[in-house]
Amino acid sequence: MTEAGLPSGIILAFYGDDFTGSSAVMEVMTFAGLRAVMFVEPPTTAQLQRFADYRAVGVASVARAQSPGWMDRHLPDAFRALAALRAPVTHYKTCSTLDSSPTVGSIGRAIDIGVPIFCSDKSAAPWQPLVIAAPTIGRYQAFGNLFANHAGVVYRLDRHPVMQRHPVTPMQEADVARHLRQQTQRAIGLVDFAAMKDGSGQRRLEDELLAGRSILSLDVVDKETLQSVGGLIWNNRRERLFAIGSQGVEYALVAYWRAAGLLPEALPHKQVNERAQIVAVSGSVSAVTAAQIAWATAEGFDLIKLDATASLDERQWVAAIEEAVTRARSSFSEGRSPLIATAQGPDDPAIASLRKALGSSRLDPGTINERIGGGLGEILKRVISATGVKRGAISGGDSSGFAMRALGAYALEAIAPIAPGAPLCRVFSTHPIVDGFEISLKGGQMGETSFFGSVRTGRTAN
């Protein structure tokens, strides 16, 4: 046992279905006083030795943007590598707005692949907790239905102004179990917040298992139910447990560990210095990101538009990347912070243009999505090399994954909070120009309007 009262060694292993979500897991664990590292690929033995004293180890992926076939090819080996760590809890990290469908980013397929690997003997828990809600970031689940905050108003997910218009996986169902039943045949049950409030949560869990429902969706509406969920997970884990959900899993565990006296309150986190200039790239099409780009432009950031339709032709795409890099270098030399973006919100005509061009081509949308994200990473890498800039940001969950791979990173760790779900991270890379770079990876729905300013100052928004 450690001085905190928790088991020694790696206490949590995680696999993120996108990069921004994975960095959110690091954020929760690190700022709770438990060091965490996120790898871009399953780590080698040598890489693990470098982070031997870390308490949480994870792998970030681009699974959220991929097909079930891609998952069948890539997830088994990654899951087996994580299973070998023998962590008490292994977490498949999903988006807090449940982004997924039967054909893209299928959470159900990931569960179907993971259960035989993580739950292969009696030492493993016979159930899989499903925790999507996280009040800290404005996500709530009541009687199995998911709600999310937008601009200070909480909406049922299928009526959420952004998520009902998501360009890849629009949400038409707020009931978490009904949504996932389109992706897996496994029986899904529920432990609702009413049971937790009246003290019958453990009995409800046991009843659901007796009824043959192994995936249990857990309501979270406030601090009390968050702590209760953490207790249900931790006290019913056996030697190891496979959990699914957002960073709500980690928020719940930390809340319970502290309440049970297993983990002390975290010490003040490390402060980082302000940077005069940063470089940012964005592949997000959300209204939240659009407001953040508008704020940044008004505050002196240099907005550089990247024509995403050029990605349909390799030569045109090379030229578009070259032009963006040239403009970014010029901007930086003038003392400004360049912000390269493919769109400014869901109503940007650039989105319609890309869809029209894709529709008249024979190209795979997934391939183009990857090409755009990789292009943003290439731009970022070249600007870092040319200017020596030390800090940056990537907006867009899928974009972050493809961009980080193009950047040549092999691992990240959280170093300072910027916005819930989007900490400032240190990059580990074999490329000297990238190693040590500071970056914040932001999902489309995350962050205050002044997000890019917060990255520059290294402070959370007031």
URDA-V675269 format. One record per residue. N is the residue number from 0. PHI is phi in whole degrees, 0 to 359 (* if undefined). D_FIRST is the distance of its C-alpha to the first C-alpha in whole Angstrom. Layout:
BEGIN
N:PHI:D_FIRST
N:PHI:D_FIRST
END
This chain:
BEGIN
0:*:0
1:272:4
2:298:7
3:277:8
4:96:6
5:264:6
6:304:5
7:286:5
8:80:9
9:289:12
10:260:11
11:216:15
12:244:18
13:214:21
14:230:25
15:265:28
16:278:31
17:205:32
18:284:31
19:295:31
20:295:29
21:294:27
22:293:27
23:292:26
24:297:23
25:303:22
26:303:23
27:298:21
28:291:18
29:299:19
30:280:20
31:268:17
32:98:16
33:243:14
34:298:16
35:224:18
36:227:21
37:240:24
38:264:26
39:279:30
40:226:30
41:309:27
42:289:25
43:280:26
44:299:24
45:296:25
46:294:24
47:298:21
48:296:20
49:296:22
50:246:19
51:297:16
52:266:14
53:279:15
54:261:13
55:225:16
56:228:18
57:218:22
58:232:25
59:263:28
60:221:32
61:243:35
62:301:35
63:298:36
64:259:39
65:245:40
66:275:41
67:303:40
68:298:41
69:299:39
70:298:36
71:300:37
72:277:38
73:253:34
74:286:32
75:305:31
76:295:30
77:296:28
78:294:26
79:296:26
80:296:24
81:289:22
82:299:21
83:294:20
84:286:17
85:57:16
86:288:14
87:301:13
88:229:16
89:244:19
90:239:22
91:270:25
92:275:26
93:248:30
94:288:32
95:286:32
96:249:36
97:61:35
98:306:37
99:177:38
100:203:41
101:298:42
102:250:43
103:226:41
104:61:37
105:298:37
106:293:34
107:300:35
108:295:36
109:298:32
110:296:31
111:298:33
112:283:32
113:284:28
114:302:28
115:297:29
116:276:27
117:272:23
118:235:24
119:275:26
120:215:25
121:287:23
122:283:20
123:266:20
124:296:21
125:275:25
126:221:25
127:234:25
128:293:25
129:239:27
130:236:27
131:262:30
132:287:30
133:203:28
134:304:30
135:303:29
136:251:31
137:76:34
138:241:33
139:223:34
140:231:34
141:228:36
142:49:37
143:83:36
144:257:38
145:265:37
146:234:38
147:219:38
148:282:39
149:214:42
150:54:44
151:85:42
152:240:43
153:266:41
154:243:43
155:298:42
156:301:41
157:285:44
158:244:46
159:292:44
160:304:47
161:266:45
162:292:43
163:287:46
164:243:48
165:306:45
166:292:47
167:245:45
168:232:43
169:299:45
170:269:43
171:247:46
172:215:43
173:268:41
174:288:40
175:301:36
176:295:37
177:297:41
178:297:40
179:283:37
180:294:40
181:282:42
182:243:39
183:211:38
184:268:39
185:293:36
186:289:36
187:243:34
188:246:34
189:213:33
190:247:31
191:274:33
192:293:32
193:297:34
194:294:32
195:292:29
196:293:31
197:266:32
198:86:29
199:256:30
200:300:28
201:296:26
202:295:29
203:296:31
204:302:28
205:296:28
206:296:32
207:296:32
208:294:30
209:297:33
210:279:36
211:90:34
212:260:33
213:265:30
214:271:30
215:244:29
216:285:30
217:244:29
218:291:31
219:220:29
220:236:32
221:200:30
222:297:27
223:297:27
224:288:27
225:299:25
226:296:22
227:297:23
228:298:23
229:301:19
230:293:19
231:299:21
232:294:19
233:293:15
234:275:16
235:234:19
236:266:17
237:54:16
238:280:15
239:200:16
240:216:19
241:254:22
242:247:23
243:231:26
244:146:27
245:280:27
246:295:25
247:303:25
248:301:22
249:289:20
250:303:21
251:293:21
252:298:17
253:299:17
254:299:19
255:289:17
256:304:14
257:291:16
258:296:18
259:274:15
260:77:13
261:273:10
262:218:12
263:285:14
264:301:18
265:292:18
266:286:20
267:305:24
268:284:24
269:294:26
270:266:30
271:245:32
272:283:36
273:288:38
274:250:40
275:294:44
276:220:44
277:226:42
278:234:43
279:229:42
280:229:43
281:218:43
282:245:44
283:283:43
284:244:46
285:282:45
286:293:46
287:297:43
288:296:43
289:301:47
290:295:47
291:292:44
292:294:47
293:298:50
294:299:48
295:299:47
296:298:51
297:293:52
298:264:50
299:105:51
300:294:49
301:263:51
302:283:51
303:242:52
304:277:53
305:252:52
306:286:54
307:293:52
308:294:55
309:296:56
310:293:53
311:285:55
312:236:57
313:299:55
314:293:58
315:296:58
316:292:54
317:301:54
318:294:57
319:294:55
320:296:52
321:299:54
322:295:56
323:296:52
324:296:51
325:300:54
326:293:54
327:294:51
328:297:52
329:297:55
330:300:53
331:296:50
332:295:53
333:271:55
334:87:51
335:257:50
336:257:47
337:285:48
338:229:47
339:265:48
340:225:48
341:272:49
342:199:50
343:235:50
344:94:49
345:293:50
346:261:54
347:297:54
348:303:57
349:299:55
350:290:53
351:298:56
352:297:58
353:295:55
354:298:55
355:296:59
356:295:58
357:295:56
358:298:58
359:267:61
360:252:59
361:252:58
362:276:54
363:281:51
364:304:49
365:297:46
366:296:47
367:292:49
368:301:46
369:294:44
370:295:47
371:294:47
372:298:43
373:297:43
374:296:46
375:297:44
376:295:42
377:297:45
378:299:46
379:300:43
380:298:42
381:289:46
382:292:46
383:301:43
384:296:45
385:282:48
386:247:47
387:77:44
388:303:42
389:254:39
390:215:38
391:202:38
392:211:38
393:233:38
394:252:39
395:119:39
396:298:36
397:294:38
398:301:40
399:300:37
400:297:35
401:295:39
402:292:39
403:295:36
404:294:37
405:295:40
406:286:38
407:85:37
408:282:33
409:246:30
410:197:27
411:220:27
412:222:24
413:285:25
414:237:26
415:198:27
416:284:28
417:242:32
418:209:32
419:307:30
420:89:29
421:215:31
422:287:29
423:279:30
424:239:29
425:263:29
426:266:30
427:255:30
428:211:33
429:282:35
430:272:38
431:305:38
432:287:40
433:259:37
434:301:34
435:91:32
436:298:35
437:258:33
438:213:34
439:245:33
440:255:34
441:240:35
442:291:36
443:303:39
444:269:38
445:266:36
446:94:37
447:285:39
448:302:43
449:270:42
450:309:39
451:296:41
452:293:42
453:295:38
454:297:37
455:295:40
456:279:39
457:78:35
458:231:34
459:290:34
460:293:37
461:286:38
END
